[in-house]
């Protein structure tokens, strides 16, 4: 696998800003940026982060202005958003079927990681358990 690039999912990016314990996420992020690791994500990340922030604000976790500040900060991160149109969706569907995932959202991240031959970093223990040993490129933040 490519050691100078990684793929991240929305759960890891949200951990940077929503904690509660964001220290490990920021240490990992700082390590990547210090070592010039390219950080990739499918465009789906933007939709998932925006939705999560909207839900948090509606639940009263923070104000609309705080929500907007976090959203701006997320899109200021050095993430290379990859075009995942057309055939890519078929690859994500195949990954979801192969791994028995209940939805294709996570499969989009894993399909991109496979395409780029990089690790997929997540804070989603459910995804990590679902993939298990079948794809060692999936790395859990807490590992």
Secondary structure, DSSP 8 states (H G I E B T S, - for coil): --TTEEEE-HHHHHHHHH-SS-HHHHHHHHHHHHTT-EEEEETHHHHHHHHHHHHHHHTTSS-HHHHHHHHHHHHHS-EEEE---THHHHHHHHHHHHHT-SSSHHHHHHHHHHHHT-EEEES-HHHHHHHGGG-TTEEETT-
